[in-house]
């Protein structure tokens, strides 16, 4: 009854993105349409894939085709709403997540998110219980959070007993973390290992996470990662790429690493960090144009540094003067709208080159406030400049350099050494000798008098 009531409310409140006006589902960019063909096919066939529809509208939005982005966003929400009306709790959960996070086309809406979450919880969706518990914890409501966790565990335990593998995994996760139940790591690991024998990818991934944090079990963890990567897991394929390139735990092997990197960028579910790596490698080889499509794909998956790198490529003239303007605008949007520390730092460097030290210092401050170590060296100097926009304080200068030193920034390490072994000794000498010099000067004057 509660579920039906909540669904009725949400269907009535379902968003209509420009419903009054028909939006085209495709644009006149033939290259983009070709790139989106497989995603569109996945989105529309076999009852439709909301995940693929969302990727399509985000790709359109990034490319600047707003009408198509809005049309596909409407299609995406319609798909989820229809599935929710049919009693599909996962669709309700996906709508809740969308409204909880928001994105460039669909704005966040906390009220709608909570209504969909409660609807999914009423439909016995354990993941909704977990999300609700997290929200209640953030709202400092521990009793309601614990109740939601217990509800989730009861659902998992019941379905696991019926042979549901996914619920066995979730039950093991809650046992391992002690969520809604007394912690029992041994029982959790036993469940994971039983499922890993059947090559269950989630069990393999959980065992990797457990063993990679356990001393002397790195190689065991990497064996689970390799099994996942060989089965096509993009994230684990990228991990194997990193391990084989670094040669720390595994023997250095660039050929095998390159194969894993190709696995990690395969559509339809590439790993964004792998796309960024491909773009970075292309830049390193001197082919900025080849890097652009990799960065664009990574951006649509939320990769912050890819947005910064793409903006810099455009600012450096990869697409002429129009591209330079677009790149600067993208860098500013990334720094302001997405609070990117990388973009803030690059804007500081840009305005330094332009001779605008006021704007440069403002962006250095923002980048350091966001925890970006390379900006902390300059931030320290600003605290030693009485005319800068921040407080004059040698103590704060030292603190910023020390924070950068902890992040292993070489500039901050150098400044810390200068501060400790040059500035402080000189200050001590000055403090100790200045009174003596003054006394000596006074004595000379008296003697001369």
SULGI-V216033 format. One record per pair of residues at least 12 apart in sequence whose C-alpha atoms are under 10 Angstrom apart, sorted by the first residue. I is the first residue (numbers start at 1). GAP is how many residues later the second one is. If there is no record, write none. Layout:
i-><I,I>
gap-><GAP,GAP>
//
This chain:
i-><1,2,2,2,2,3,3,3,3,3,3,3,3,3,3,4,4,4,4,4,5,6,6,6,6,6,6,6,7,7,7,7,7,7,7,7,7,7,7,8,8,9,9,9,9,10,10,10,10,10,10,10,10,10,11,11,11,11,11,13,14,14,14,14,14,15,15,15,15,15,15,16,16,16,16,16,16,16,17,17,17,17,17,17,17,17,17,18,18,18,18,19,19,19,21,22,22,23,23,23,23,23,23,23,23,24,24,24,24,24,24,25,25,25,25,25,25,25,25,25,25,26,26,26,26,26,26,26,27,27,27,27,27,27,28,29,29,32,32,32,33,33,35,36,36,36,36,36,36,37,38,38,38,38,39,39,39,39,39,39,39,39,40,40,40,40,40,40,40,41,42,43,43,43,43,43,43,44,44,47,47,48,48,48,48,49,49,49,50,50,50,50,50,50,50,50,50,50,51,51,51,52,52,52,53,53,53,53,53,53,53,53,54,54,54,54,54,54,54,54,55,55,55,55,55,55,55,56,56,56,56,56,56,57,57,57,57,57,57,57,57,57,57,57,58,58,58,58,58,58,58,58,58,59,59,59,59,59,60,60,61,61,61,61,62,62,62,62,62,63,63,66,69,69,69,70,70,72,73,73,74,74,76,77,77,77,77,77,79,80,80,80,80,81,81,84,84,84,87,87,87,88,88,88,89,89,89,89,89,89,89,89,89,89,89,89,90,90,90,90,90,90,91,91,92,92,92,92,92,92,92,92,92,92,92,93,93,93,93,93,93,93,93,93,93,93,93,94,94,94,94,94,95,95,95,95,95,95,95,96,96,96,96,96,96,96,96,96,96,96,96,96,96,96,97,97,97,97,97,97,97,97,97,98,98,98,99,99,99,99,99,100,100,100,100,100,101,103,114,114,114,114,116,117,117,117,117,118,121,121,121,124,124,124,124,125,125,125,125,126,126,126,126,126,126,126,126,126,126,126,127,127,127,127,127,128,128,128,129,129,129,129,129,129,129,129,129,129,130,130,130,130,130,130,130,130,130,130,131,131,131,132,132,132,132,132,133,133,133,133,133,133,133,133,133,134,134,134,136,145,145,146,146,146,147,148,148,149,149,149,149,149,150,150,150,150,151,152,152,152,152,152,152,153,153,153,153,153,153,153,153,153,153,154,154,154,155,155,155,156,156,156,156,156,156,157,157,157,158,159,160,165,165,165,165,166,166,166,168,168,168,168,168,169,169,169,169,169,169,169,169,170,170,171,171,172,172,172,172,172,172,172,172,172,172,172,173,173,173,173,173,173,173,174,175,175,175,176,176,176,185,188,189,189,189,189,191,192,192,192,192,193,193,196,199,199,199,199,200,201,201,201,201,201,201,201,202,203,204,204,204,204,204,204,204,205,205,205,205,205,205,205,206,206,206,207,207,207,207,207,208,208,208,208,208,208,208,208,208,209,209,209,209,211,212,212,218,219,219,222,222,222,222,222,222,223,224,225,225,225,225,226,226,226,228,229,229,229,229,229,230,230,231,232,232,232,232,232,233,233,233,233,233,233,233,234,234,234,234,234,234,234,234,234,234,234,234,234,234,235,235,235,235,235,235,235,235,235,235,235,236,236,236,236,236,237,237,237,237,237,237,237,237,237,237,237,238,238,238,238,238,238,238,238,238,238,238,238,238,238,238,238,239,239,239,239,239,239,240,240,240,240,240,240,240,241,241,241,241,241,241,241,241,241,241,241,241,241,242,242,242,242,242,242,243,244,244,244,244,245,245,260,261,261,261,261,262,262,262,265,265,265,265,265,269,270,270,270,271,271,271,272,272,272,272,272,272,272,272,272,272,272,273,273,273,273,273,273,274,274,275,275,275,275,275,275,275,275,275,275,275,276,276,276,276,276,276,276,276,276,276,276,276,276,276,276,277,277,277,277,277,278,278,278,278,278,278,279,279,279,279,279,279,279,279,279,279,279,280,280,280,280,280,282,283,283,288,288,288,288,288,288,289,289,289,289,289,291,291,291,291,292,292,292,292,292,292,292,293,294,294,295,295,295,295,295,296,302,304,304,304,304,304,304,304,304,305,305,305,305,305,306,307,307,307,307,307,307,307,307,307,308,308,308,308,308,308,308,308,308,308,308,308,308,308,308,308,309,309,309,309,309,310,310,310,311,311,311,311,311,311,311,311,311,311,311,311,311,312,312,312,312,312,312,312,312,312,313,314,314,314,314,314,315,315,315,315,315,315,316,328,328,328,330,331,331,331,331,332,332,332,335,335,335,335,336,339,339,339,340,340,340,340,341,341,341,341,341,341,341,341,341,341,341,342,342,342,342,342,342,342,343,343,344,344,344,344,344,344,344,344,344,344,344,345,345,345,345,345,345,345,345,345,345,345,345,345,346,346,346,346,346,347,347,347,347,347,347,347,348,348,348,348,348,348,348,348,348,349,349,349,349,350,351,358,358,361,361,361,361,361,361,361,362,362,362,362,363,364,364,364,364,364,365,365,365,365,365,365,366,367,368,368,368,368,369,371,371,371,372,372,372,372,373,373,373,373,373,373,373,373,373,373,373,373,373,374,374,374,374,374,374,374,374,374,375,375,375,375,375,375,376,376,376,376,376,376,376,376,376,376,376,377,377,377,377,377,377,377,377,377,377,377,377,377,377,377,377,378,378,378,378,378,379,379,379,379,379,380,380,380,380,380,380,380,380,380,380,380,380,380,380,381,381,381,381,381,381,381,381,382,382,382,383,383,383,383,383,384,384,384,385,394,397,397,397,398,398,398,398,398,399,400,400,401,401,401,401,401,401,402,402,404>
gap-><121,116,117,120,121,84,86,113,115,116,117,118,119,120,121,81,83,115,118,119,114,109,110,111,112,113,114,116,74,77,78,79,80,85,108,109,111,112,113,77,111,103,106,107,110,71,74,75,82,102,103,105,106,109,67,70,71,73,74,99,63,64,67,81,98,59,62,63,66,91,97,54,55,57,58,59,61,62,53,54,55,56,57,58,60,88,89,49,52,53,56,51,52,55,50,45,49,43,44,45,46,47,48,49,51,43,44,45,46,47,48,15,32,35,42,43,44,45,46,47,50,34,39,41,42,43,45,46,33,38,39,40,41,42,37,34,36,27,28,31,23,27,24,16,19,20,21,23,24,19,14,18,229,230,12,13,14,15,16,17,228,229,12,13,14,15,16,17,32,12,226,12,13,29,32,33,36,31,35,32,36,27,28,31,32,27,30,31,22,23,25,26,27,28,29,30,41,44,25,29,43,24,216,217,16,19,20,21,22,23,24,26,15,18,19,20,21,22,23,51,14,17,18,21,213,245,246,12,13,16,17,20,244,12,13,14,15,16,17,18,19,47,48,243,12,14,15,45,46,47,241,242,243,237,238,240,241,242,12,240,12,43,44,239,42,234,235,237,238,233,237,39,35,36,37,35,36,33,32,33,31,32,19,14,17,18,21,29,12,12,13,14,15,13,14,32,35,36,32,33,36,32,35,37,27,28,30,31,32,33,34,35,36,37,38,39,30,33,35,36,37,38,25,29,21,23,24,25,26,27,28,29,31,33,36,20,21,23,24,25,26,27,28,32,34,35,38,19,22,23,26,34,17,18,19,20,21,22,25,12,13,14,15,16,17,18,19,20,21,22,23,24,32,35,12,13,15,16,17,19,20,31,34,12,14,15,12,13,14,15,17,12,13,14,16,17,12,199,14,17,18,21,12,12,13,14,15,14,27,30,31,27,28,31,32,26,27,30,31,22,23,24,25,26,27,28,29,30,41,44,22,25,28,29,43,20,21,24,16,17,18,19,20,21,22,23,24,26,15,16,18,19,20,21,22,23,49,50,14,17,18,12,13,15,16,17,12,13,14,15,16,17,18,19,46,12,14,15,12,34,35,33,34,35,33,31,32,25,29,30,31,32,24,29,30,31,29,15,18,19,22,27,28,14,17,18,19,20,21,22,26,27,28,17,26,27,12,15,16,12,13,14,15,16,18,13,14,15,13,12,12,30,35,37,38,34,36,37,20,23,24,27,35,19,22,23,26,31,33,34,37,18,32,17,20,12,13,14,15,16,17,18,19,20,31,34,12,15,16,18,19,30,33,14,12,13,14,12,13,34,25,19,14,17,18,21,12,12,13,14,15,13,14,28,25,28,29,32,28,23,24,26,27,28,30,32,26,21,17,19,20,21,22,23,24,16,19,20,22,23,28,31,15,18,19,13,14,15,17,18,12,13,14,15,16,17,18,20,28,12,13,15,16,13,12,13,31,30,31,14,17,18,21,27,28,17,12,12,13,14,15,13,14,34,12,12,31,32,34,35,30,33,32,28,31,32,34,37,27,30,31,33,36,37,38,26,27,28,29,30,31,32,33,35,36,37,38,39,40,25,26,28,29,30,34,35,36,37,38,39,24,25,27,28,35,20,21,22,23,24,25,26,27,28,34,37,19,20,21,22,23,24,25,26,27,32,33,34,35,36,37,39,18,21,22,25,34,35,16,17,18,19,20,21,24,12,13,14,15,16,17,18,19,20,21,22,23,33,12,15,16,18,19,32,14,12,13,14,16,12,13,14,13,14,16,17,12,13,16,12,13,29,32,33,32,27,28,31,26,27,30,22,23,25,26,27,28,29,30,31,32,34,22,25,28,30,32,33,20,24,16,18,19,20,21,22,23,24,26,28,31,15,16,17,18,19,20,21,22,23,27,28,29,30,31,33,14,17,18,21,29,12,13,14,15,16,17,12,13,14,15,16,17,18,19,27,30,31,12,14,15,26,29,12,26,30,21,22,25,26,28,30,21,24,25,29,30,15,18,19,22,14,17,18,19,21,22,26,17,12,16,12,13,14,15,16,14,36,30,31,34,35,36,37,38,39,29,35,36,37,38,36,20,23,24,26,27,28,33,35,36,19,20,22,23,24,25,26,27,32,33,34,35,36,37,38,39,18,22,33,34,37,17,20,21,12,13,14,15,16,17,18,19,20,21,23,32,35,12,15,16,18,19,31,34,35,38,14,12,13,14,16,17,12,13,14,15,16,35,12,15,19,22,13,12,13,15,16,12,14,15,12,28,31,32,30,27,28,31,26,27,30,32,22,23,25,26,27,28,29,30,31,32,34,25,26,28,29,30,32,33,20,24,16,18,19,20,21,22,23,24,26,28,31,15,16,17,18,19,20,21,22,23,27,28,29,30,14,17,18,21,29,12,13,14,15,16,17,20,12,13,14,15,16,17,18,19,27,12,14,15,26,13,12,30,31,14,17,18,21,27,28,29,17,26,27,28,12,12,13,14,15,18,13,14,15,17,24,25,13,12,12,32,35,36,31,32,33,36,31,32,35,37,27,28,29,30,31,32,33,34,35,36,37,38,39,27,30,31,33,34,35,36,37,38,25,26,29,34,36,37,21,23,24,25,26,27,28,29,33,35,36,20,21,23,24,25,26,27,28,32,33,34,35,36,37,38,39,19,22,23,33,34,17,18,19,21,22,12,13,14,15,16,17,18,19,20,21,22,24,32,35,12,13,15,16,17,19,20,34,12,14,15,12,13,14,15,17,12,13,14,12,25,18,19,22,14,17,18,21,22,17,12,16,12,13,14,15,16,18,13,14,12>
//
